[in-house]
């Protein structure tokens, strides 16, 4: 399955209804090395699915689960990785889609199984070179927060 201008190497596979990534692509997204991701698979720190040819593939749900953990071992290290801004509500996730139409762009980010959609200028999306599959942080700035009991 090919998404939004991805090259053949970055092409995602599907297992049932879940997207799968090759190990090198998953390791890149997590900021770890290829040998490390292999060790994580063997030690069952990360779930993988084997293809008919015996190759491991990483479900995107596993990537989402681990994204925040790979940005630093301590709170101080994680704070240093995220861009320095005054806003504290920064949620790290994976870009699911970028749709550019006219002057605006819709960017959908998956964070811990939830979706956040942001409308930004098309120019900003192009300048940032936003693409599906990349790691990104959603910075939430709000003067009010409402609580809904479900």
BAFI-3210 file (N, C-alpha, C; in Angstrom, 3 decimals, decimal comma, padded with zeros to 6 digits):
// residues 150
n [1|2|3|4|5|6|7|8|9|10|11|12|13|14|15|16|17|18|19|20|21|22|23|24|25|26|27|28|29|30|31|32|33|34|35|36|37|38|39|40|41|42|43|44|45|46|47|48|49|50|51|52|53|54|55|56|57|58|59|60|61|62|63|64|65|66|67|68|69|70|71|72|73|74|75|76|77|78|79|80|81|82|83|84|85|86|87|88|89|90|91|92|93|94|95|96|97|98|99|100|101|102|103|104|105|106|107|108|109|110|111|112|113|114|115|116|117|118|119|120|121|122|123|124|125|126|127|128|129|130|131|132|133|134|135|136|137|138|139|140|141|142|143|144|145|146|147|148|149|150]
n.u [000,851|000,711|001,426|000,777|003,108|005,227|008,280|009,216|010,723|009,843|007,365|004,380|003,130|000,212|-001,439|-004,083|-006,120|-004,208|-001,479|001,893|005,389|008,661|011,627|013,882|012,701|010,927|012,778|014,113|012,029|011,682|014,082|016,227|018,760|019,130|020,145|019,336|016,508|016,088|017,017|015,130|012,885|013,580|013,760|011,208|010,321|009,152|006,433|006,239|005,325|005,528|006,298|005,214|007,603|009,281|010,211|010,429|007,932|006,808|003,974|002,064|000,739|002,387|004,568|003,430|002,924|005,494|006,703|006,903|008,676|011,203|012,334|014,113|015,697|015,303|013,195|014,291|015,984|014,036|012,639|014,553|014,651|012,244|011,190|012,073|009,648|007,122|004,727|003,324|001,848|002,636|002,382|003,701|003,634|002,692|002,573|-000,326|-001,640|-001,348|-003,075|-003,201|-004,851|-005,461|-004,883|-004,646|-003,813|-004,531|-003,533|-003,139|-002,515|-001,500|-001,730|-000,978|-003,092|-005,160|-006,549|-005,409|-006,317|-005,063|-005,370|-003,429|-001,434|-000,906|001,569|003,176|003,060|004,388|006,919|007,808|008,012|006,171|005,136|003,299|003,825|006,009|007,539|006,091|005,275|002,400|001,463|-000,430|-002,402|-004,428|-006,890|-008,937|-010,102|-012,282|-014,116|-015,440|-017,605|-017,619]
n.v [-001,174|002,133|005,380|008,857|009,914|008,238|006,471|003,367|001,874|002,793|001,837|000,666|-002,311|-004,367|-006,103|-007,901|-005,522|-003,788|-001,543|-002,242|-001,901|-002,027|-003,239|-001,472|001,001|001,309|001,389|003,763|005,636|005,362|006,220|004,538|001,961|-000,495|-003,062|-002,807|-002,771|-005,347|-006,820|-005,992|-007,245|-009,972|-010,065|-009,577|-006,981|-005,443|-005,945|-008,010|-008,987|-011,845|-012,269|-014,242|-014,985|-015,054|-012,678|-010,009|-007,650|-004,512|-003,552|-000,526|000,251|-000,634|000,998|003,484|003,041|002,982|005,376|007,719|006,848|006,635|009,070|009,963|008,950|010,010|012,458|014,965|014,602|013,976|016,403|018,021|017,136|017,792|020,654|023,838|025,664|027,844|026,565|023,823|021,606|019,286|016,736|013,775|012,020|010,138|011,102|010,622|011,426|013,919|016,378|018,559|021,369|023,916|026,886|025,790|023,103|019,865|018,135|015,037|013,457|010,594|009,673|007,677|005,883|007,630|010,295|013,415|016,299|018,891|022,072|023,799|026,255|025,673|026,373|026,256|023,498|022,530|023,777|022,573|020,079|017,970|014,618|011,560|009,108|010,218|011,251|013,497|016,358|017,447|020,572|021,939|024,647|026,283|028,287|027,428|024,365|021,778|019,268|016,150|013,787|010,386]
n.w [000,000|-000,907|000,224|000,074|-001,633|-000,868|-001,172|-002,809|-000,966|001,482|001,548|002,977|004,484|004,812|007,396|007,871|009,123|009,861|009,494|008,584|009,271|007,792|009,441|009,439|008,801|010,965|013,081|012,446|012,793|015,547|016,458|016,985|016,562|013,893|014,840|017,517|017,401|016,496|018,708|020,590|019,545|019,857|022,641|023,285|023,751|021,914|019,771|016,947|013,602|011,639|008,218|005,358|004,223|006,383|007,436|009,793|010,703|011,884|013,639|013,288|015,587|017,631|017,243|017,856|020,565|021,630|020,915|022,631|024,563|023,439|023,197|025,060|028,077|030,585|032,208|031,863|029,612|027,665|027,601|026,470|023,860|022,584|020,858|022,091|023,457|024,818|025,372|027,103|026,532|024,718|022,504|021,374|018,335|015,386|012,011|010,246|007,903|005,337|003,867|001,301|000,167|-001,879|-000,164|002,340|004,669|005,866|008,619|010,022|013,040|014,773|018,061|020,591|019,885|019,500|017,484|016,275|014,615|012,668|011,210|009,058|007,300|003,812|002,873|005,196|005,730|003,484|003,761|006,116|005,182|005,626|005,932|005,614|008,114|009,361|012,469|014,719|016,744|018,421|019,341|021,749|022,337|024,415|025,940|027,424|028,776|028,347|030,067|029,409|030,537|030,006]
ca.u [000,000|001,548|000,755|001,253|004,436|006,268|009,049|008,976|011,364|009,039|006,024|003,859|002,361|-000,959|-001,732|-005,475|-006,460|-003,155|-000,297|003,151|006,598|009,901|012,383|014,720|011,825|010,443|013,920|014,330|010,973|011,892|015,374|017,121|019,481|018,565|020,415|018,540|015,118|016,132|017,111|013,830|011,985|013,974|013,481|009,764|010,042|008,329|005,719|006,411|004,564|006,381|005,709|005,320|009,021|010,021|010,722|009,669|007,328|006,345|002,678|002,096|000,273|003,569|005,353|002,737|003,102|006,866|007,256|007,282|009,759|012,492|012,781|015,020|015,474|014,838|012,305|015,134|016,398|012,865|012,347|015,557|014,411|011,132|011,557|011,851|008,589|006,496|003,606|003,704|001,013|003,243|002,109|004,468|002,931|003,079|001,681|-001,101|-001,905|-001,230|-003,885|-003,059|-005,886|-005,421|-003,995|-004,666|-003,430|-005,058|-002,520|-003,703|-001,461|-001,941|-001,024|-001,514|-004,365|-006,113|-006,239|-005,514|-006,295|-004,707|-005,454|-002,343|-001,302|-000,240|002,971|003,844|003,177|005,444|008,201|008,191|008,112|005,393|004,729|002,761|004,826|007,017|007,261|005,833|004,646|001,269|001,535|-001,809|-002,497|-005,838|-007,150|-009,949|-010,183|-013,564|-014,100|-016,666|-017,657|-018,149]
ca.v [000,000|003,323|006,548|010,234|010,166|007,415|005,675|001,936|001,347|003,168|001,307|-000,071|-003,517|-004,520|-007,414|-007,713|-004,112|-003,000|-001,242|-002,796|-001,242|-002,789|-002,955|-000,265|002,170|001,417|001,816|005,173|006,398|005,293|006,808|003,491|001,280|-001,756|-004,144|-002,618|-003,206|-006,821|-007,290|-005,758|-008,307|-011,227|-009,948|-009,325|-005,602|-004,897|-007,009|-008,010|-009,985|-012,447|-012,432|-015,612|-015,215|-015,100|-011,355|-009,317|-006,358|-003,878|-002,873|000,887|000,393|-000,815|002,215|004,503|002,716|003,216|006,661|008,653|006,282|006,702|010,457|010,236|008,034|010,771|013,576|016,068|014,284|014,107|017,829|018,587|016,703|018,577|022,041|024,732|026,652|028,078|025,644|022,571|020,512|018,762|015,313|013,200|010,950|009,836|011,726|009,649|011,948|015,347|016,714|019,970|021,821|025,370|027,566|025,111|021,696|019,113|017,197|014,127|012,811|009,524|009,741|006,698|005,331|008,712|011,141|014,866|016,923|020,305|022,794|024,768|026,748|024,756|026,794|025,696|022,047|022,308|024,183|021,564|018,822|016,987|013,443|010,452|008,206|010,943|011,570|014,924|016,703|018,368|021,560|022,353|025,919|026,571|029,046|026,685|022,926|021,252|017,861|015,439|012,490|009,383]
ca.w [000,000|-001,048|000,774|-000,088|-002,142|-000,283|-002,122|-002,680|000,236|002,637|001,340|004,123|004,196|005,672|007,953|008,282|008,968|010,504|008,701|009,097|008,790|007,781|010,657|009,303|008,866|012,347|013,898|012,138|013,459|016,992|016,802|017,476|015,490|013,397|015,801|018,735|017,182|016,431|020,088|021,218|019,070|020,506|024,073|023,380|024,163|020,850|019,063|015,494|012,851|010,613|006,888|004,846|003,950|007,645|007,813|010,834|010,406|013,120|013,504|013,660|016,967|018,478|017,084|018,645|021,988|022,046|020,472|023,682|025,371|022,765|023,081|026,170|029,190|031,737|031,890|031,401|028,241|026,796|027,474|025,575|022,480|022,066|020,585|023,225|023,315|026,112|025,576|027,775|026,053|023,505|022,403|020,271|017,635|014,006|011,036|009,469|006,560|005,067|002,686|000,947|-000,763|-001,971|000,782|003,638|004,743|007,000|009,105|011,033|013,824|015,660|019,332|021,537|019,441|019,278|016,330|016,389|013,299|012,697|009,945|008,983|005,933|002,889|002,831|006,377|005,535|002,476|004,338|007,105|004,437|006,377|005,167|006,414|008,667|010,130|013,855|014,901|018,013|018,366|020,404|021,996|023,047|024,654|027,158|028,160|028,539|028,834|030,419|029,062|031,206|029,086]
c.u [000,892|000,765|001,499|002,721|005,541|006,994|008,746|009,558|010,538|007,625|005,599|003,099|001,179|-001,058|-003,136|-005,823|-005,361|-001,965|000,941|004,328|007,760|010,721|013,211|013,876|011,300|011,564|014,196|013,301|011,180|013,213|016,344|017,786|018,760|018,876|019,592|017,115|015,055|016,194|015,793|012,836|012,301|013,655|012,014|009,435|009,176|007,699|005,982|005,541|005,485|005,609|005,826|006,776|009,884|010,606|009,824|009,142|006,747|005,001|002,786|001,615|001,428|004,448|004,745|002,971|004,488|007,407|007,729|008,457|011,132|013,028|013,690|014,680|014,949|013,920|013,108|015,594|015,225|012,531|013,322|015,325|013,304|011,588|011,200|010,809|007,914|005,355|004,063|002,917|001,519|003,081|002,822|003,693|003,474|002,068|001,004|-001,347|-001,692|-002,000|-003,790|-004,105|-005,880|-004,413|-003,858|-004,223|-004,049|-004,009|-003,150|-002,560|-002,099|-001,066|-001,680|-002,865|-005,449|-005,643|-006,384|-005,408|-006,004|-004,835|-004,377|-002,271|-000,562|001,247|003,754|004,069|004,292|006,813|008,715|008,384|007,395|004,937|004,201|003,901|005,889|006,565|007,088|005,218|003,506|001,399|000,139|-001,803|-003,968|-005,980|-008,189|-009,868|-011,486|-013,415|-015,470|-016,619|-018,322|-018,547]
c.v [001,231|004,529|007,819|010,379|009,343|006,656|004,203|001,362|001,647|002,608|000,468|-001,289|-003,546|-005,953|-007,306|-006,262|-003,208|-002,798|-001,786|-002,062|-002,226|-002,359|-001,682|001,004|002,386|001,918|003,306|006,043|006,453|005,916|005,809|002,810|000,005|-002,913|-004,032|-003,110|-004,725|-007,400|-007,107|-006,832|-009,612|-011,226|-009,645|-007,952|-004,902|-006,063|-006,884|-009,102|-010,524|-012,594|-013,898|-015,977|-015,222|-013,769|-010,722|-007,994|-005,826|-003,191|-001,411|001,109|000,223|000,435|003,334|004,295|003,122|004,604|007,547|008,147|006,475|008,116|010,873|009,347|008,748|011,891|014,740|015,841|014,452|015,581|018,484|018,239|017,520|020,024|022,918|025,796|026,788|027,112|024,332|021,365|020,018|017,246|014,753|012,046|010,781|010,464|010,621|010,141|013,448|015,594|018,204|020,303|023,341|025,950|026,836|023,658|021,095|018,076|016,363|013,394|011,782|009,547|008,754|006,158|006,369|009,548|012,609|015,414|018,398|020,879|023,882|025,281|025,712|025,090|026,220|024,194|021,735|022,659|023,160|020,188|017,685|015,865|012,387|009,559|008,895|011,118|013,078|015,136|017,667|019,283|022,133|023,603|026,253|027,361|028,355|025,216|022,452|019,752|017,272|014,082|011,495|008,129]
c.w [000,000|-000,560|000,420|-000,456|-001,509|-001,378|-001,893|-001,403|001,483|002,558|002,542|003,645|005,140|006,141|008,527|008,039|009,523|009,574|009,394|008,485|008,756|008,983|010,560|009,404|010,281|013,260|013,688|012,845|014,973|017,421|017,398|016,283|015,075|014,358|017,084|018,538|017,080|017,848|020,826|020,805|019,796|021,995|024,361|023,981|023,135|020,095|017,570|014,892|011,777|009,314|006,475|004,568|005,203|008,091|008,868|010,301|011,715|012,870|013,954|015,097|017,959|018,421|017,928|020,136|022,483|021,722|021,618|024,497|024,748|022,665|024,225|027,335|030,430|031,273|031,322|029,954|027,273|026,574|026,507|024,120|021,843|021,929|021,772|022,872|024,672|026,402|026,173|027,260|024,698|023,504|021,174|019,662|016,230|013,069|010,227|008,050|006,525|003,776|002,433|-000,104|-000,759|-001,003|002,114|003,522|006,001|007,377|010,216|011,702|014,743|016,914|020,286|021,159|019,224|018,088|016,706|014,980|013,470|011,295|009,989|007,541|005,086|002,817|004,003|006,217|004,542|003,042|005,341|006,466|005,180|005,459|006,123|006,859|009,497|011,580|013,967|016,284|017,745|019,576|020,576|022,855|023,199|025,945|028,025|027,796|029,151|029,082|030,082|029,748|030,281|029,815]
res [x|x|x|x|x|x|x|x|x|x|x|x|x|x|x|x|x|x|x|x|x|x|x|x|x|x|x|x|x|x|x|x|x|x|x|x|x|x|x|x|x|x|x|x|x|x|x|x|x|x|x|x|x|x|x|x|x|x|x|x|x|x|x|x|x|x|x|x|x|x|x|x|x|x|x|x|x|x|x|x|x|x|x|x|x|x|x|x|x|x|x|x|x|x|x|x|x|x|x|x|x|x|x|x|x|x|x|x|x|x|x|x|x|x|x|x|x|x|x|x|x|x|x|x|x|x|x|x|x|x|x|x|x|x|x|x|x|x|x|x|x|x|x|x|x|x|x|x|x|x]
***
